[in-house]
């Protein structure tokens, strides 16, 4: 049996791809910090420490886009890329889980 075929990523500039990668890295760290999902303070502390470098990389990627004259963020295209790269699940780790019934 062959593995499922994932949808192709939309065409992105190198800078847009870097923004997406950095944004997802920030989401992952914030999800690890989220006290509603965490299990211990040490892992949250490590994630918070890593968040600083991930946020800096995201800032740098956005600054590079701006310097290159890429003034617009093409939200629909970038949202499609986030969906392909499992961004919805990763962003879900940032949210507070619903109250159990």
Secondary structure, 3 states (H helix, E strand, C coil): CCCCCCCCCCCCCHHHHHHHHHHHHHHHHHHHHCCCCCCCHHHHHHHHHHHHHHHHHHHHHHHHHHHCCCCCCCHHHHHHHHHHCCHHHHHHCCCCCCCCC
